[in-house]
C-alpha cells in the first residue's frame, strides 16, 4: 500500500513538473528552435 501511494505521488509530481517545464519553455522559446529540439 505504501509503495503504491508513493508511486502515484511521484507520478503526479513528475507530471506537474513536466507541465511547468513545458509552460516555461513555451514562454521563453516561443520563436526559437529550442522547443523543437526538446520535444
Secondary structure, 3 states (H helix, E strand, C coil): CHHHHHHHHHHHHHHHHHHHHHHHHHHHCCCCCHHHHHC
